[in-house]
Amino acid sequence: MLSQISKFNREILFSIESEEDLVKAFRSRDQKKLVLPENLQYPLNVRSYFTWKESSGVYTYLIFKRPNWDLPRGVAFKRTPPSAEPTGGLCNWCHAYGTSDQIGLLSVAMSAEVSSSYLICQDLTCIEKIEEECARSGKDPEKYIEELYRKMTKLFENISSYKPT
Ligand SMILES: [Zn+2]
């Protein structure tokens, strides 16, 4: 029972009431690139974060919410063309190793000219990888999940504080 309580404590749960709210979580820059997943049921109940990829594989989307944020925030990542990618590596968010199909540079547009790149799991399944790895090695996933949340929070803070120079 105790382990279930601690699992609940580190989870971030939120819900998105409508498609309109889902779209509004994104910046107008990202809304132009938004391809919504089909057959979503509202309210959409989210555990930790919600992510999906559009069918061409160019854009991957992330919706996240800290308990102290009024509303969820979303971001569109653009996949870096394969020729420019390193051959796999270590995910900066969850520390999983993978091939270039699994770990790659995903970029976030800060403005029309400027983007930031993140070397992370292409499918953003970081939390699942942390849970699997910790279950395998018998470690407590809490601090790794906290670190993941911190890095996602930082990304959204970077976006919202971005000022063109
Ligand atoms: Zn990862």
Boltz pocket constraint, residues with backbone or C-beta under 6 A from the ligand:
constraints:
  - pocket:
      binder: B
      contacts: [[A, 91], [A, 92], [A, 93], [A, 94], [A, 95], [A, 96], [A, 120], [A, 121], [A, 124], [A, 125], [A, 126], [A, 129]]
      max_distance: 6.0
